[in-house]
């Protein structure tokens, strides 16, 4: 209960900070008038494409259980997952998907959870490599201390993940005496073995991660452009990579406030106007939530009806 309270307080504090920033800079709100209907349509289309990419990624992941879901389940569960993550922190949507698969297809919740963690670690590794590559591109164009720090950060994350994958199973499973933890490690190892033995699925999953980063980046880029702010797309990709890494610790529902804070901080770090970055991030968030809740409520009814 205390952790939930801390999360709630942190989320409210971050939201209040955003409101305060907008109050201190009312000229930002007037720039919303620059957003055209065409811009909004682009943002909606990109949001739908992102949801489909996430759905296909989930469909790819669930193949490790030899399960082929119909579209209303792999897409519907993905959107409902995103919607529930806005209601509750700590990956509640992930647990909902696990409970649904347990009820409908008798898939072990422990196996599903541990395999999902493997998939998330793989995604973080791919995102870190992508962030490192784009930081190198930025460094080759304009070498300054910020690029060196970004390169060091992404390299550190990559090294940490490689260490986790190499030591987590081989060492810890022999040291830990608790049966439940050893069972989890066994499922974790099985998840790793699945990806190692299914190179084509791993390639597809990796390509979808890259596609998602570019789609998220493109949506935020459109938000900046609609506000009349010209930005380097490479910088936007770096911001999205860092945002993706921040989802490891779900402090607030839907990472609300955290995502916006990272966008503003890194934008300022990369010499992008932080005030415009805040407004662009809020627009990005608003469109995302609008589509997630509209489509999520529709598929919630469909999935409940089919139970």
Residue frames as qw, qx, qy, qz and C-alpha x, y, z in Angstrom:
[[0.000, 0.885, 0.465, 0.000, 0.00, 0.00, 0.00],
 [0.318, -0.780, 0.097, 0.530, 2.86, 2.37, 0.83],
 [0.388, -0.122, 0.597, 0.692, 4.52, 1.76, -2.55],
 [0.187, 0.622, 0.670, 0.359, 1.23, 2.40, -4.33],
 [0.154, -0.922, -0.273, 0.229, 0.81, 5.64, -2.38],
 [0.384, -0.565, 0.325, 0.654, 4.34, 6.76, -3.26],
 [0.343, 0.191, 0.687, 0.611, 3.68, 6.04, -6.92],
 [0.063, 0.803, 0.573, 0.152, 0.45, 7.98, -6.83],
 [0.262, -0.869, -0.054, 0.416, 2.10, 10.96, -5.13],
 [0.414, -0.320, 0.497, 0.693, 4.97, 10.88, -7.66],
 [0.274, 0.441, 0.702, 0.487, 2.51, 10.80, -10.56],
 [0.055, -0.906, -0.419, 0.027, 0.44, 13.69, -9.19],
 [0.372, -0.729, 0.132, 0.560, 3.59, 15.73, -8.48],
 [0.390, -0.080, 0.592, 0.701, 4.85, 15.28, -12.03],
 [0.150, 0.659, 0.650, 0.347, 1.49, 16.24, -13.49],
 [0.200, -0.918, -0.247, 0.239, 1.38, 19.36, -11.31],
 [0.423, -0.489, 0.332, 0.686, 4.87, 20.28, -12.48],
 [0.306, 0.282, 0.664, 0.621, 3.69, 20.05, -16.10],
 [0.028, -0.843, -0.522, -0.129, 0.66, 22.23, -15.31],
 [0.355, -0.805, -0.029, 0.475, 2.89, 24.76, -13.52],
 [0.422, -0.195, 0.484, 0.741, 5.24, 24.93, -16.53],
 [0.166, 0.530, 0.649, 0.520, 2.32, 25.60, -18.84],
 [0.203, -0.892, -0.383, 0.131, 0.99, 28.23, -16.42],
 [0.397, -0.661, 0.164, 0.615, 4.37, 30.01, -16.41],
 [0.128, -0.237, 0.599, 0.754, 4.52, 29.86, -20.22],
 [0.527, 0.507, 0.523, -0.439, 0.97, 30.53, -21.48],
 [0.352, 0.634, -0.392, -0.566, 2.34, 31.31, -24.94],
 [0.107, -0.187, 0.959, 0.183, 2.85, 27.57, -25.39],
 [0.389, 0.414, 0.774, -0.278, -0.89, 26.95, -25.29],
 [0.412, 0.717, 0.012, -0.561, -1.47, 29.51, -28.03],
 [0.092, 0.479, -0.761, -0.428, 0.84, 27.49, -30.27],
 [0.432, 0.177, 0.877, -0.112, -1.74, 24.70, -30.19],
 [0.507, 0.680, 0.203, -0.489, -3.60, 26.74, -32.79],
 [0.183, 0.603, -0.641, -0.439, -0.92, 25.72, -35.28],
 [0.322, -0.029, 0.946, 0.024, -2.08, 22.10, -35.16],
 [0.480, 0.189, -0.371, -0.772, -4.16, 21.36, -38.24],
 [0.885, 0.037, 0.213, -0.413, -6.73, 18.65, -38.89],
 [0.789, 0.464, -0.403, 0.012, -4.19, 16.97, -41.18],
 [0.112, 0.527, -0.721, 0.437, -1.64, 16.89, -38.34],
 [0.609, -0.205, 0.532, -0.551, -4.21, 15.30, -36.05],
 [0.925, 0.254, -0.049, -0.280, -5.08, 12.67, -38.68],
 [0.553, 0.537, -0.605, 0.199, -1.40, 11.82, -39.07],
 [0.166, -0.423, 0.714, -0.532, -1.09, 11.38, -35.30],
 [0.805, -0.020, 0.328, -0.495, -4.17, 9.14, -35.17],
 [0.866, 0.398, -0.279, -0.115, -2.88, 6.97, -38.04],
 [0.341, 0.532, -0.692, 0.349, 0.52, 6.63, -36.40],
 [0.453, -0.317, 0.607, -0.570, -1.13, 5.69, -33.08],
 [0.913, 0.134, 0.131, -0.363, -3.13, 2.94, -34.77],
 [0.724, 0.505, -0.463, 0.084, -0.02, 1.66, -36.58],
 [0.002, -0.514, 0.717, -0.470, 1.83, 1.57, -33.26],
 [0.702, -0.154, 0.476, -0.508, -0.96, -0.50, -31.69],
 [0.925, 0.315, -0.098, -0.188, -0.89, -2.95, -34.61],
 [0.478, 0.576, -0.610, 0.259, 2.92, -3.24, -34.38],
 [0.295, -0.398, 0.692, -0.526, 2.61, -3.96, -30.65],
 [0.857, 0.051, 0.253, -0.446, -0.11, -6.50, -31.41],
 [0.833, 0.441, -0.333, -0.018, 2.01, -8.30, -34.00],
 [0.159, 0.563, -0.702, 0.407, 4.88, -8.28, -31.53],
 [0.582, -0.227, 0.582, -0.520, 2.63, -9.99, -28.95],
 [0.918, 0.272, 0.000, -0.289, 1.47, -12.45, -31.61],
 [0.585, 0.561, -0.560, 0.173, 5.13, -13.21, -32.33],
 [0.151, -0.474, 0.708, -0.501, 5.88, -13.68, -28.61],
 [0.755, -0.098, 0.404, -0.507, 2.96, -16.04, -27.99],
 [0.793, 0.386, -0.430, -0.196, 4.27, -18.43, -30.66],
 [0.129, 0.448, -0.825, 0.319, 6.64, -19.82, -28.01],
 [0.496, -0.019, 0.701, -0.512, 3.57, -21.49, -26.51],
 [0.090, 0.102, 0.896, 0.423, 2.60, -22.98, -29.91],
 [0.169, 0.651, 0.642, -0.368, -0.48, -20.78, -29.87],
 [0.140, 0.193, 0.429, 0.871, -1.88, -18.87, -32.84],
 [0.110, 0.521, 0.565, -0.630, -4.41, -16.29, -31.69],
 [0.302, 0.701, 0.547, 0.342, -7.10, -14.75, -33.91],
 [0.271, 0.443, 0.016, 0.854, -6.74, -11.03, -34.63],
 [0.407, -0.730, -0.169, -0.522, -9.40, -9.94, -32.15],
 [0.817, -0.540, -0.127, 0.159, -7.32, -11.58, -29.39],
 [0.706, -0.057, -0.012, 0.705, -3.72, -10.66, -30.27],
 [0.144, 0.469, 0.117, 0.863, -4.71, -7.11, -31.20],
 [0.494, -0.698, -0.282, -0.435, -7.48, -6.76, -28.60],
 [0.791, -0.485, -0.228, 0.295, -5.36, -8.05, -25.71],
 [0.554, 0.118, -0.031, 0.824, -2.57, -5.66, -26.70],
 [0.068, -0.558, -0.149, -0.813, -4.79, -2.59, -26.72],
 [0.665, -0.657, -0.261, -0.240, -6.56, -3.58, -23.49],
 [0.780, -0.211, -0.221, 0.546, -3.12, -4.17, -21.96],
 [0.306, 0.287, -0.007, 0.908, -2.14, -0.58, -22.83],
 [0.361, -0.628, -0.243, -0.645, -5.44, 0.74, -21.49],
 [0.777, -0.554, -0.298, 0.027, -5.16, -1.08, -18.15],
 [0.663, -0.019, -0.202, 0.720, -1.62, 0.19, -17.69],
 [0.005, 0.478, 0.022, 0.878, -3.16, 3.68, -17.46],
 [0.645, -0.606, -0.233, -0.403, -5.48, 2.58, -14.65],
 [0.815, -0.562, 0.128, 0.059, -2.91, 0.75, -12.55],
 [0.104, 0.796, -0.593, -0.059, 0.91, 0.76, -12.32],
 [0.427, -0.389, 0.815, -0.044, 3.28, -2.23, -12.21],
 [0.212, 0.201, -0.829, -0.477, 2.31, -3.77, -15.56],
 [0.541, 0.153, 0.627, -0.539, -1.27, -4.63, -14.63],
 [0.699, 0.484, -0.175, -0.496, -2.09, -5.06, -18.32],
 [0.327, 0.436, -0.837, -0.051, 0.62, -7.71, -18.60],
 [0.208, -0.039, 0.893, -0.397, -0.97, -9.70, -15.78],
 [0.645, 0.356, 0.260, -0.624, -4.40, -9.33, -17.40],
 [0.617, 0.482, -0.513, -0.351, -3.08, -10.89, -20.59],
 [0.145, 0.290, -0.931, 0.169, -1.52, -13.71, -18.59],
 [0.416, 0.121, 0.704, -0.563, -4.78, -14.35, -16.71],
 [0.688, 0.437, -0.038, -0.578, -6.75, -14.36, -19.99],
 [0.525, 0.445, -0.703, -0.178, -4.37, -16.86, -21.61],
 [0.084, -0.165, 0.913, -0.364, -4.49, -19.02, -18.48],
 [0.545, 0.246, 0.521, -0.609, -8.28, -19.09, -18.53],
 [0.700, 0.524, -0.089, -0.476, -8.75, -19.52, -22.28],
 [0.733, 0.494, -0.466, -0.039, -5.75, -21.68, -23.23],
 [0.892, -0.448, 0.001, 0.055, -4.45, -23.03, -19.90],
 [0.582, 0.554, -0.309, 0.509, -1.04, -21.37, -20.26],
 [0.652, -0.424, -0.398, 0.486, 0.99, -21.33, -17.06],
 [0.064, -0.989, -0.091, -0.092, 1.00, -17.83, -15.57],
 [0.575, -0.666, 0.328, 0.344, 4.56, -18.35, -14.24],
 [0.651, 0.108, 0.531, 0.531, 5.79, -19.51, -17.64],
 [0.288, 0.817, 0.368, 0.339, 4.06, -16.61, -19.37],
 [0.255, -0.964, 0.024, 0.068, 5.44, -14.01, -16.94],
 [0.611, -0.509, 0.424, 0.434, 9.03, -15.27, -17.05],
 [0.582, 0.318, 0.542, 0.516, 8.93, -15.55, -20.85],
 [0.132, 0.931, 0.272, 0.204, 7.53, -12.01, -21.06],
 [0.417, -0.845, 0.198, 0.270, 10.43, -10.77, -18.93],
 [0.645, -0.118, 0.523, 0.545, 12.87, -12.40, -21.37],
 [0.395, 0.655, 0.485, 0.425, 11.10, -10.65, -24.25],
 [0.121, -0.987, -0.102, -0.010, 11.24, -7.30, -22.43],
 [0.553, -0.625, 0.354, 0.422, 14.97, -7.73, -21.77],
 [0.589, 0.212, 0.556, 0.547, 15.51, -8.53, -25.44],
 [0.192, 0.870, 0.363, 0.272, 13.56, -5.43, -26.37],
 [0.332, -0.919, 0.089, 0.192, 15.65, -3.31, -24.00],
 [0.640, -0.307, 0.470, 0.525, 18.82, -4.72, -25.53],
 [0.467, 0.495, 0.526, 0.510, 17.67, -3.90, -29.06],
 [0.027, -0.966, -0.228, -0.119, 16.60, -0.40, -28.00],
 [0.499, -0.759, 0.222, 0.354, 19.96, 0.19, -26.31],
 [0.606, -0.009, 0.525, 0.598, 21.85, -0.89, -29.44],
 [0.284, 0.738, 0.461, 0.402, 19.64, 1.39, -31.54],
 [0.234, -0.967, -0.075, 0.060, 20.21, 4.29, -29.14],
 [0.609, -0.506, 0.354, 0.497, 23.96, 3.63, -29.19],
 [0.546, 0.288, 0.534, 0.578, 24.03, 3.63, -33.01],
 [0.125, 0.868, 0.344, 0.336, 22.09, 6.88, -33.30],
 [0.420, -0.874, 0.074, 0.233, 24.25, 8.47, -30.62],
 [0.637, -0.206, 0.441, 0.598, 27.28, 7.49, -32.71],
 [0.374, 0.610, 0.477, 0.511, 25.69, 9.14, -35.75],
 [0.159, -0.970, -0.163, -0.083, 25.10, 12.29, -33.71],
 [0.595, -0.651, 0.239, 0.407, 28.69, 12.16, -32.46],
 [0.609, 0.109, 0.476, 0.625, 30.04, 11.86, -36.00],
 [0.194, 0.785, 0.387, 0.443, 28.02, 14.91, -37.03],
 [0.122, -0.813, 0.144, -0.551, 28.79, 17.02, -33.97],
 [0.718, -0.099, -0.579, 0.374, 31.21, 15.67, -31.38],
 [0.156, -0.603, 0.302, -0.722, 30.61, 17.19, -27.94],
 [0.074, -0.241, 0.840, -0.480, 30.39, 15.96, -24.36],
 [0.692, 0.058, 0.292, -0.657, 26.65, 15.21, -24.45],
 [0.816, 0.322, -0.389, -0.279, 27.18, 12.59, -27.16],
 [0.345, 0.367, -0.812, 0.294, 29.97, 10.93, -25.18],
 [0.351, -0.127, 0.660, -0.652, 27.71, 10.68, -22.12],
 [0.805, 0.202, 0.050, -0.556, 24.86, 9.20, -24.19],
 [0.686, 0.393, -0.608, -0.069, 27.22, 6.69, -25.81],
 [0.098, 0.306, -0.825, 0.464, 28.53, 5.69, -22.39],
 [0.567, -0.028, 0.460, -0.682, 25.01, 5.30, -21.00],
 [0.860, 0.268, -0.140, -0.412, 23.74, 3.08, -23.83],
 [0.551, 0.414, -0.714, 0.124, 26.97, 1.05, -23.81],
 [0.155, -0.275, 0.752, -0.578, 26.57, 0.56, -20.05],
 [0.749, 0.076, 0.278, -0.597, 23.00, -0.71, -20.46],
 [0.803, 0.377, -0.413, -0.206, 24.10, -3.12, -23.22],
 [0.317, 0.402, -0.793, 0.330, 26.94, -4.43, -21.05],
 [0.405, -0.170, 0.622, -0.648, 24.59, -4.85, -18.07],
 [0.843, 0.182, 0.052, -0.504, 22.04, -6.81, -20.13],
 [0.692, 0.410, -0.594, -0.011, 24.72, -9.08, -21.59],
 [0.049, 0.345, -0.795, 0.496, 25.98, -9.74, -18.07],
 [0.628, -0.039, 0.424, -0.651, 22.45, -10.53, -16.87],
 [0.870, 0.285, -0.190, -0.355, 21.83, -12.97, -19.72],
 [0.593, 0.432, -0.663, 0.151, 25.18, -14.71, -19.27],
 [0.110, 0.252, -0.775, 0.568, 25.16, -14.99, -15.46],
 [0.584, -0.200, 0.171, -0.768, 21.51, -15.01, -14.48],
 [0.935, -0.009, -0.178, -0.308, 20.88, -18.64, -15.35],
 [0.748, 0.300, -0.537, 0.248, 24.32, -20.26, -15.13],
 [0.237, 0.282, -0.613, 0.698, 25.21, -18.82, -11.71],
 [0.404, -0.251, 0.314, -0.822, 22.11, -17.82, -9.79],
 [0.841, -0.094, -0.292, -0.446, 20.11, -20.97, -10.43],
 [0.743, 0.058, -0.610, 0.271, 22.79, -22.99, -8.63],
 [0.187, 0.204, -0.512, 0.813, 22.97, -20.58, -5.69],
 [0.474, -0.220, 0.114, -0.845, 19.30, -19.94, -4.91],
 [0.015, 0.001, 0.978, -0.208, 17.62, -22.56, -2.73],
 [0.472, 0.295, 0.415, -0.719, 14.03, -21.32, -2.99],
 [0.448, 0.238, 0.838, 0.202, 11.96, -23.70, -5.13],
 [0.350, 0.819, 0.416, -0.185, 9.66, -20.99, -6.50],
 [0.043, 0.856, -0.312, -0.410, 12.60, -18.83, -7.64],
 [0.325, -0.289, 0.825, 0.360, 14.34, -21.82, -9.22],
 [0.465, 0.505, 0.726, 0.033, 11.10, -22.60, -11.07],
 [0.247, 0.916, 0.092, -0.301, 11.01, -19.03, -12.33],
 [0.131, -0.684, 0.591, 0.407, 14.65, -19.30, -13.47],
 [0.471, 0.063, 0.851, 0.224, 13.81, -22.54, -15.24],
 [0.426, 0.751, 0.502, -0.051, 11.01, -20.83, -17.18],
 [0.039, 0.904, -0.212, -0.370, 13.35, -17.91, -17.85],
 [0.321, -0.406, 0.765, 0.384, 15.90, -20.33, -19.29],
 [0.483, 0.387, 0.775, 0.128, 13.19, -21.94, -21.42],
 [0.293, 0.902, 0.215, -0.234, 12.25, -18.51, -22.75],
 [0.095, -0.756, 0.506, 0.404, 15.88, -17.85, -23.68],
 [0.432, -0.091, 0.853, 0.278, 16.10, -21.24, -25.36],
 [0.493, 0.660, 0.560, -0.088, 12.98, -20.47, -27.42],
 [0.236, 0.927, -0.099, -0.275, 14.50, -17.29, -28.85],
 [0.244, -0.584, 0.703, 0.325, 17.84, -19.06, -29.49],
 [0.418, 0.077, 0.883, 0.199, 16.16, -21.91, -31.37],
 [0.373, 0.738, 0.561, 0.044, 13.74, -19.69, -33.33],
 [0.386, -0.221, 0.191, 0.875, 16.01, -17.34, -35.24],
 [0.043, 0.428, 0.556, 0.711, 13.30, -16.25, -37.67],
 [0.356, -0.788, -0.496, -0.073, 10.92, -15.33, -34.84],
 [0.515, -0.566, -0.100, 0.635, 13.75, -13.48, -33.08],
 [0.295, 0.052, 0.365, 0.882, 14.53, -11.56, -36.28],
 [0.133, -0.627, -0.573, -0.511, 10.86, -10.64, -36.73],
 [0.476, -0.756, -0.387, 0.226, 10.60, -9.57, -33.08],
 [0.487, -0.372, 0.060, 0.788, 13.76, -7.44, -33.40],
 [0.159, 0.278, 0.467, 0.824, 12.52, -5.76, -36.58],
 [0.276, -0.742, -0.548, -0.270, 9.23, -4.94, -34.85],
 [0.503, -0.654, -0.230, 0.516, 11.10, -3.32, -31.95],
 [0.340, -0.134, 0.266, 0.892, 13.02, -1.12, -34.40],
 [0.036, -0.498, -0.595, -0.630, 9.79, -0.33, -36.26],
 [0.383, -0.769, -0.507, 0.070, 8.10, 0.67, -32.99],
 [0.443, -0.504, -0.056, 0.739, 10.91, 3.03, -32.03],
 [0.182, 0.066, 0.425, 0.884, 10.67, 4.70, -35.42],
 [0.192, -0.618, -0.633, -0.425, 6.86, 4.95, -35.24],
 [0.437, -0.741, -0.378, 0.342, 6.98, 6.40, -31.71],
 [0.396, -0.345, 0.134, 0.840, 9.69, 8.78, -32.87],
 [0.098, 0.304, 0.555, 0.768, 7.75, 9.77, -35.97],
 [0.266, -0.755, -0.582, -0.144, 4.64, 10.54, -33.90],
 [0.429, -0.706, -0.166, 0.538, 6.62, 12.78, -31.54],
 [0.353, -0.089, 0.369, 0.855, 8.36, 14.35, -34.56],
 [0.019, -0.568, -0.606, -0.556, 4.96, 15.21, -36.08],
 [0.367, -0.805, -0.424, 0.195, 4.00, 16.82, -32.75],
 [0.421, -0.486, 0.092, 0.761, 7.08, 19.05, -32.91],
 [0.213, 0.147, 0.539, 0.802, 6.50, 19.94, -36.57],
 [0.124, -0.702, -0.639, -0.289, 2.83, 20.74, -35.93],
 [0.374, -0.819, -0.244, 0.360, 3.99, 23.25, -33.30],
 [0.364, 0.919, -0.083, 0.128, 6.29, 24.90, -35.82],
 [0.442, -0.740, 0.501, 0.083, 9.46, 23.51, -34.20],
 [0.761, 0.501, -0.411, -0.035, 12.09, 22.02, -36.52],
 [0.628, -0.577, 0.516, -0.078, 14.04, 19.19, -34.85],
 [0.250, 0.467, -0.827, -0.187, 16.61, 16.59, -35.87],
 [0.881, -0.099, -0.249, -0.389, 14.86, 13.23, -36.26],
 [0.651, 0.195, -0.655, 0.329, 17.94, 11.44, -34.93],
 [0.045, -0.264, 0.548, -0.792, 17.54, 13.32, -31.63],
 [0.717, -0.153, 0.024, -0.680, 13.90, 12.26, -31.45],
 [0.860, 0.066, -0.502, -0.071, 14.91, 8.61, -31.86],
 [0.378, 0.234, -0.668, 0.597, 17.43, 8.94, -29.01],
 [0.381, -0.229, 0.341, -0.828, 14.69, 10.44, -26.81],
 [0.851, -0.059, -0.186, -0.487, 12.33, 7.55, -27.65],
 [0.713, 0.167, -0.649, 0.208, 15.04, 4.98, -26.84],
 [0.110, 0.209, -0.622, 0.747, 15.54, 6.53, -23.41],
 [0.606, -0.151, 0.120, -0.772, 11.75, 6.66, -22.84],
 [0.859, 0.035, -0.453, -0.238, 11.50, 2.97, -23.72],
 [0.510, 0.176, -0.701, 0.467, 14.23, 2.14, -21.19],
 [0.204, -0.263, 0.424, -0.842, 12.32, 4.08, -18.52],
 [0.772, -0.172, -0.217, -0.573, 9.41, 1.62, -18.73],
 [0.544, 0.113, -0.792, 0.253, 11.54, -0.94, -16.87],
 [0.144, -0.241, -0.681, 0.676, 10.39, 0.71, -13.63],
 [0.167, -0.585, -0.562, -0.560, 6.69, 1.49, -13.83],
 [0.149, -0.077, -0.513, 0.841, 6.46, 4.22, -11.20],
 [0.390, 0.302, 0.259, -0.831, 3.17, 5.73, -12.35],
 [0.655, 0.420, 0.616, -0.120, 0.24, 4.32, -14.37],
 [0.640, 0.709, 0.241, 0.174, 1.23, 4.36, -18.05],
 [0.612, -0.054, -0.006, 0.789, 4.53, 6.02, -17.03],
 [0.033, 0.888, 0.352, 0.294, 2.44, 9.18, -16.78],
 [0.263, -0.957, 0.122, 0.027, 4.64, 12.18, -16.10],
 [0.681, -0.419, 0.464, 0.382, 7.85, 10.13, -16.33],
 [0.628, 0.404, 0.488, 0.452, 7.73, 10.03, -20.11],
 [0.159, 0.941, 0.177, 0.242, 7.08, 13.76, -20.32],
 [0.447, -0.849, 0.228, 0.163, 9.83, 14.52, -17.81],
 [0.710, -0.172, 0.498, 0.468, 12.40, 12.45, -19.74],
 [0.500, 0.654, 0.406, 0.397, 11.35, 14.11, -23.01],
 [0.040, -0.991, -0.018, -0.125, 11.85, 17.59, -21.57],
 [0.585, -0.693, 0.344, 0.243, 15.12, 16.74, -19.81],
 [0.695, -0.007, 0.532, 0.483, 16.73, 15.00, -22.79],
 [0.398, 0.799, 0.335, 0.303, 15.39, 17.61, -25.22],
 [0.177, -0.974, 0.138, 0.013, 17.13, 20.32, -23.21],
 [0.686, -0.445, 0.482, 0.314, 20.22, 18.10, -23.08],
 [0.602, 0.229, 0.578, 0.501, 20.17, 17.87, -26.90],
 [0.092, -0.249, 0.121, 0.956, 19.61, 21.62, -27.37],
 [0.144, -0.476, -0.698, -0.515, 15.90, 21.34, -28.16],
 [0.272, -0.410, 0.127, -0.861, 13.53, 23.88, -26.60],
 [0.077, -0.090, -0.926, 0.358, 12.32, 22.19, -23.34],
 [0.383, 0.303, 0.376, -0.788, 9.07, 24.19, -23.26],
 [0.617, 0.333, -0.383, -0.602, 8.16, 23.11, -26.79],
 [0.334, 0.167, -0.928, 0.006, 9.27, 19.57, -25.95],
 [0.190, 0.139, 0.767, -0.597, 6.84, 19.54, -23.01],
 [0.565, 0.372, 0.125, -0.726, 3.91, 20.62, -25.16],
 [0.542, 0.352, -0.657, -0.388, 4.84, 18.19, -27.95],
 [0.155, 0.088, -0.958, 0.224, 5.05, 15.37, -25.40],
 [0.350, 0.240, 0.599, -0.679, 1.63, 16.27, -23.95],
 [0.622, 0.393, -0.212, -0.643, 0.09, 16.27, -27.43],
 [0.414, 0.285, -0.855, -0.130, 1.71, 12.91, -28.11],
 [0.046, 0.042, 0.889, -0.455, 0.32, 11.57, -24.83],
 [0.480, 0.293, 0.312, -0.766, -3.18, 12.95, -25.45],
 [0.641, 0.350, -0.440, -0.522, -3.53, 11.37, -28.88],
 [0.308, 0.197, -0.927, 0.084, -2.14, 8.08, -27.59],
 [0.180, 0.125, 0.781, -0.584, -4.58, 7.96, -24.66],
 [0.569, 0.314, 0.034, -0.760, -7.52, 8.95, -26.86],
 [0.640, 0.300, -0.602, -0.372, -6.93, 6.06, -29.27],
 [0.211, 0.146, -0.928, 0.270, -6.00, 3.55, -26.56],
 [0.294, 0.157, 0.663, -0.670, -9.17, 4.19, -24.56],
 [0.640, 0.328, -0.099, -0.688, -11.52, 4.29, -27.56],
 [0.655, 0.289, -0.660, -0.228, -10.19, 1.09, -29.15],
 [0.124, 0.191, -0.883, 0.410, -9.45, -0.52, -25.77],
 [0.479, 0.100, 0.506, -0.710, -13.03, -0.16, -24.56],
 [0.736, 0.314, -0.277, -0.531, -14.33, -1.65, -27.81],
 [0.603, 0.276, -0.749, 0.001, -12.09, -4.71, -27.59],
 [0.161, -0.168, 0.772, -0.591, -12.76, -5.09, -23.86],
 [0.700, 0.162, 0.246, -0.650, -16.41, -5.71, -24.74],
 [0.746, 0.376, -0.471, -0.284, -15.43, -8.11, -27.54],
 [0.336, 0.322, -0.844, 0.267, -13.08, -10.15, -25.33],
 [0.350, -0.064, 0.667, -0.655, -15.56, -10.30, -22.43],
 [0.761, 0.239, -0.011, -0.603, -18.30, -11.43, -24.82],
 [0.718, 0.367, -0.575, -0.139, -16.12, -14.27, -26.15],
 [0.089, -0.414, 0.815, -0.397, -15.17, -15.63, -22.72]]
